[in-house]
Amino acid sequence: MKRHLFIILLMLSVFAIYSCRDDKNNEKPEPDKRTKVLIDTDMVEGFDDGVALMMLLSATNVDVVGVTTVTGNTWAQKGAACGIRQMEICHVDSVPIIVGSEYPLREGRMSALKDEVSANPGPDYEWLGAVNYERVDDWRNFYVEHYGEQPSLSPTSGDASDFIIKMLHEYPGELTLLAIGPCTNIAKALKKEPGVERLAKEIVYMGGSYFVGGNTTPYAEFNVIFDPEAAAVCLRAPFARQTIASLDVCNKVTMDKNRYDDMCSRITDKRLLQIFHNCFHYSDFQKHPDMTSYIWDVISAAVIIDEDIVKSSMTVRVDVQDNPLKPEYGRTFVTDSTERQYARVLTEVDTDRIWDLVYKVIESIDMTH
């Protein structure tokens, strides 16, 4: 009897020891499972880069490790000012933003682009981004003039391509690059350190048009034709995974004036409402209330937040025409060449889930001013 009692007491002691160990283990914080993202962007206010940024900053499963700006839709300096404003609205002060490339890789590309599009216009030929606007050479001056107050944040000094390289080394196999502007900064990084792309978990682009026509010219999408050489460097690099939200899927997610007005009516932060009113969509809808527009970069951000948004895609080898002497300079296309890399080109997405994410972020920003 005493022997049985001893065995029972021993078993209870062992159980208690292991229970304490389990309790202690349970007290340890779980490793950070959030997707680490570096956003490379030709930042604008509101739609589309700005909303993409705010969605990612607000997503509980995403850790934005930095933002690099590039000239495209806007000048890189202006993009930094807009990005800082939107970070302030989201109450984020720990994410570095670095001013990146002012000009495409090829010298004289911006002036040449205007001539090319004038000779061969696409449906959105009037939109040439920074090409049609006076250069912004100081982010702070723009911020103060545009918003009427001093910023609470500042860009981090340094070179954007060096920052991209640094982050890839800091998070090997973990970092997703989100390229939602011309690929100039990322291409410079890949050229500075060949092979560094192998450290990325994935690169997600908004750009190109593979099975539909272009928007800036009949055959080319804006982000790609702005810097075709940079797009070629990136698309041809052996990333572990490439995902592309091209016009093939972007053209399927539309936005009309009723949708835009509905979003504005739900905004309580006056700074965010100011940004939505500054956005070109607002003025366009006022002039043309029956027009339809798109949300481009928001789709790429949404896919990172919720992979289940992707309903269908095609995995194909892709390339871009980067020879300026060719008539279809800037065209992206599918190829059989084994020298080119595979990419997942999105073809269908869950539109309702994307809009749910958009409304979630604009409704979550509290009125503080």
C-alpha positions in Angstrom: 0.0 0.0 0.0 2.8 2.4 0.9 4.6 1.5 -2.3 1.5 2.4 -4.3 1.1 5.6 -2.5 4.7 6.5 -3.2 4.3 5.8 -6.9 1.2 8.0 -7.0 2.9 10.8 -5.2 5.9 10.6 -7.5 3.7 10.7 -10.6 1.9 13.8 -9.2 5.2 15.5 -8.6 6.4 14.8 -12.1 3.1 16.1 -13.5 3.4 19.3 -11.4 6.9 19.9 -12.7 6.0 19.5 -16.3 2.9 21.6 -15.7 5.0 24.4 -14.4 7.3 24.1 -17.3 4.4 24.4 -19.7 3.1 27.4 -17.8 6.4 29.1 -18.1 6.6 28.3 -21.8 3.1 29.7 -22.3 4.2 32.9 -20.7 6.8 33.4 -23.5 5.6 35.7 -26.3 5.0 34.0 -29.6 7.6 34.8 -32.3 6.5 37.7 -34.6 4.6 35.9 -37.4 3.7 39.1 -39.2 4.7 39.5 -42.8 7.6 41.9 -43.1 7.0 44.3 -45.9 9.2 47.1 -47.5 7.0 49.4 -49.6 8.7 51.0 -52.7 6.3 53.6 -54.0 5.6 56.7 -56.1 3.5 57.9 -53.3 0.3 60.0 -53.8 -2.4 61.1 -51.4 -5.2 58.7 -50.9 -5.9 56.5 -53.9 -4.0 54.5 -54.7 -0.5 54.4 -53.1 -1.7 56.3 -50.0 -4.6 53.9 -49.2 -2.3 50.9 -49.8 0.2 52.4 -47.3 -2.5 53.0 -44.7 -3.9 49.5 -45.1 -0.6 47.9 -44.6 0.3 50.1 -41.6 -3.0 49.2 -40.0 -3.0 45.5 -40.8 -2.3 43.4 -37.6 -0.6 40.7 -39.6 1.9 43.0 -41.4 5.1 44.6 -40.2 6.1 47.5 -42.4 9.9 47.8 -42.0 10.3 50.8 -44.3 9.0 52.9 -47.2 11.2 54.1 -50.1 9.9 56.7 -52.5 10.5 56.9 -56.2 9.5 59.4 -58.9 6.6 58.2 -61.0 3.1 59.4 -60.2 4.8 62.1 -58.2 8.3 63.4 -57.6 10.1 61.3 -54.9 10.4 64.3 -52.6 6.6 65.0 -52.8 6.0 61.3 -52.3 7.9 61.5 -49.0 5.8 64.4 -47.8 2.6 62.6 -48.7 3.8 59.4 -47.1 4.7 61.2 -43.9 1.3 62.8 -43.7 -0.4 59.5 -44.1 1.8 57.9 -41.4 0.9 60.8 -39.0 -2.8 60.1 -39.7 -2.3 56.5 -38.8 -0.3 57.5 -35.7 2.8 55.6 -36.9 6.1 57.2 -36.0 8.5 54.2 -36.1 8.5 53.3 -39.8 11.5 54.9 -41.7 10.7 56.6 -45.0 13.6 57.2 -47.4 13.6 59.5 -50.4 14.6 57.5 -53.4 15.4 57.9 -57.1 14.4 61.2 -58.7 14.9 60.0 -62.3 14.6 56.7 -64.2 17.7 54.6 -64.9 18.0 55.8 -68.5 19.1 59.4 -68.8 16.5 61.6 -70.5 13.7 59.1 -70.0 11.1 61.4 -68.6 11.3 64.0 -71.4 11.4 61.2 -74.0 8.3 59.6 -72.5 6.1 62.6 -73.2 7.1 62.5 -76.8 6.5 58.8 -77.1 3.0 59.0 -75.6 2.1 62.0 -77.7 2.9 60.0 -80.8 1.2 56.8 -79.6 -1.4 57.6 -76.9 -3.1 55.1 -74.8 -6.5 55.5 -73.0 -4.8 57.3 -70.1 -2.3 59.2 -72.1 -3.0 62.5 -70.3 -1.7 61.0 -67.1 2.1 61.1 -67.2 2.6 61.6 -63.5 5.7 63.7 -62.5 6.5 64.3 -66.2 3.6 66.8 -66.3 4.4 68.5 -63.0 7.1 70.9 -61.8 9.9 69.2 -59.9 9.5 69.1 -56.1 13.0 69.3 -54.7 12.3 69.7 -51.0 9.8 67.5 -49.2 9.4 69.8 -46.1 8.6 72.9 -48.2 6.0 71.0 -50.0 4.5 69.6 -46.8 4.2 73.0 -45.1 2.8 74.7 -48.2 0.4 71.9 -48.9 -0.9 71.1 -45.4 -0.4 74.4 -43.7 1.6 73.1 -40.8 4.9 71.6 -39.8 5.4 67.8 -40.0 6.0 65.8 -36.9 8.1 63.2 -38.8 11.0 63.4 -41.2 12.5 61.1 -43.8 15.5 59.0 -42.8 18.7 60.0 -44.4 20.5 57.7 -46.8 20.1 56.1 -50.2 16.9 54.1 -50.9 18.7 51.3 -52.8 21.1 50.9 -49.9 18.2 50.7 -47.4 16.6 48.0 -49.5 19.8 46.0 -49.5 20.2 46.5 -45.7 16.6 45.3 -45.0 17.1 42.2 -47.2 20.2 41.3 -45.2 18.4 42.0 -41.9 15.5 39.8 -42.7 16.8 37.0 -45.1 14.0 34.9 -46.4 11.4 37.0 -44.6 11.0 40.2 -46.4 8.4 41.0 -49.0 9.1 43.8 -51.4 6.1 45.7 -52.5 6.8 47.5 -55.8 3.9 49.9 -56.5 5.8 52.5 -58.6 8.5 52.4 -61.2 11.1 49.8 -60.1 14.1 52.3 -60.2 15.1 51.9 -56.5 14.9 48.2 -56.4 16.7 47.8 -59.8 19.5 50.0 -58.4 19.8 47.7 -55.4 20.0 44.6 -57.5 22.7 46.2 -59.7 24.7 47.3 -56.6 24.6 43.8 -55.1 24.0 41.1 -57.7 22.2 38.2 -56.1 20.7 40.1 -53.2 17.2 39.4 -54.6 17.7 35.8 -53.4 17.3 37.1 -49.8 13.8 38.2 -50.5 10.8 36.1 -49.6 8.8 37.6 -52.4 8.3 40.6 -54.6 4.8 41.8 -55.3 4.3 44.3 -58.1 1.6 46.5 -59.4 2.6 47.0 -63.0 2.5 45.7 -66.6 -0.3 44.3 -68.8 0.1 40.8 -70.1 -3.2 39.8 -71.7 -4.8 43.3 -72.1 -3.7 46.5 -73.6 -1.7 49.2 -71.8 -3.0 52.5 -70.3 -0.3 55.0 -71.0 0.3 53.7 -74.5 -1.8 51.0 -76.3 0.7 48.4 -75.2 2.3 49.6 -71.9 1.3 50.3 -68.3 2.5 53.5 -66.6 4.8 52.0 -63.9 6.7 50.0 -66.4 6.9 52.4 -69.3 8.1 55.1 -66.9 11.3 53.1 -66.4 11.4 50.0 -68.6 15.1 49.3 -67.9 14.4 49.1 -64.2 11.4 46.8 -64.8 13.6 44.5 -66.9 16.2 44.3 -64.1 13.6 43.2 -61.6 11.5 40.9 -63.7 14.6 39.0 -64.9 16.1 38.6 -61.4 15.8 35.2 -59.8 13.5 36.1 -56.9 12.1 33.1 -55.0 8.6 34.3 -55.9 7.1 37.1 -58.0 3.5 38.1 -57.9 2.1 40.7 -60.3 -1.1 42.7 -60.1 -1.1 43.9 -63.7 -3.8 45.7 -65.6 -5.2 42.2 -66.3 -6.7 42.2 -62.8 -6.6 45.9 -61.9 -9.0 46.7 -64.7 -11.6 44.4 -63.1 -11.7 46.3 -59.8 -13.5 49.5 -60.5 -14.5 52.6 -58.5 -17.3 55.1 -59.3 -18.4 58.4 -57.8 -21.0 56.7 -55.5 -18.3 54.5 -54.0 -15.9 57.4 -53.5 -18.6 59.7 -52.0 -19.6 56.8 -49.6 -16.0 56.5 -48.4 -15.7 60.2 -47.8 -18.9 60.2 -45.8 -17.5 57.7 -43.4 -14.3 59.6 -42.7 -14.2 61.3 -39.3 -10.5 62.5 -39.3 -10.4 65.9 -41.1 -6.8 65.3 -42.2 -7.8 62.0 -43.9 -10.8 63.7 -45.5 -8.5 66.5 -46.8 -6.3 63.8 -48.4 -9.4 62.2 -50.1 -10.4 65.6 -51.4 -6.9 66.3 -52.6 -6.8 63.0 -54.5 -7.2 63.4 -58.2 -10.1 61.0 -58.1 -12.1 63.6 -56.2 -11.7 66.3 -58.8 -12.2 63.9 -61.7 -15.5 62.6 -60.2 -16.7 66.2 -59.7 -16.0 67.0 -63.4 -17.1 63.6 -64.8 -19.6 62.0 -62.3 -20.3 59.1 -64.7 -16.7 58.1 -65.1 -15.2 54.8 -63.8 -11.8 54.6 -62.2 -9.6 51.9 -60.6 -7.7 51.2 -57.4 -4.4 49.6 -58.8 -1.9 49.6 -55.9 -4.6 48.8 -53.3 -4.9 45.3 -54.9 -1.3 44.5 -54.4 -1.4 45.6 -50.7 -4.7 43.7 -50.2 -3.1 40.5 -51.5 -0.3 40.8 -49.0 -2.7 41.3 -46.1 -5.1 38.5 -47.2 -3.7 35.9 -49.7 -7.2 34.4 -50.0 -8.2 37.5 -52.0 -6.6 35.8 -55.0 -9.2 33.8 -56.9 -7.2 32.9 -59.9 -3.8 33.5 -61.5 -1.4 32.2 -64.1 2.2 31.2 -63.5 4.1 32.1 -66.6 7.6 33.4 -67.6 7.5 37.1 -68.1 9.6 39.8 -69.7 9.6 43.4 -70.8 10.7 45.1 -74.0 13.6 47.4 -72.7 15.1 48.3 -76.1 14.2 52.0 -76.7 14.6 51.5 -80.4 11.8 49.0 -80.6 8.3 50.3 -81.4 6.8 48.5 -78.3 9.3 49.8 -75.8 7.9 49.2 -72.3 5.5 46.4 -73.2 5.4 43.4 -70.8 4.7 40.0 -72.2 4.6 36.3 -71.6 7.6 34.4 -73.0 8.7 30.8 -73.5 12.3 31.7 -73.0 13.9 29.6 -70.3 16.3 32.6 -69.6 13.4 34.5 -68.1 11.8 34.1 -64.6 8.4 32.7 -63.6 5.8 35.0 -62.1 2.3 34.6 -60.8 0.1 37.0 -62.8 -3.2 37.6 -61.0 -6.3 37.3 -63.1 -9.2 37.4 -60.6 -9.5 38.7 -57.1 -12.3 38.9 -54.5 -13.5 42.4 -54.9 -15.7 42.4 -51.9 -12.9 41.4 -49.6 -10.7 44.2 -51.0 -13.3 46.8 -50.3 -13.8 45.4 -46.8 -10.1 46.1 -46.1 -10.4 49.6 -47.5 -13.4 50.5 -45.5 -11.9 48.9 -42.4 -8.9 51.2 -42.5 -10.7 54.5 -43.2 -13.3 53.8 -40.5 -10.6 52.8 -37.9 -8.8 56.2 -38.0 -10.1 58.3 -35.1 -10.9 61.9 -35.4 -8.0 63.6 -33.6 -8.0 67.1 -35.1 
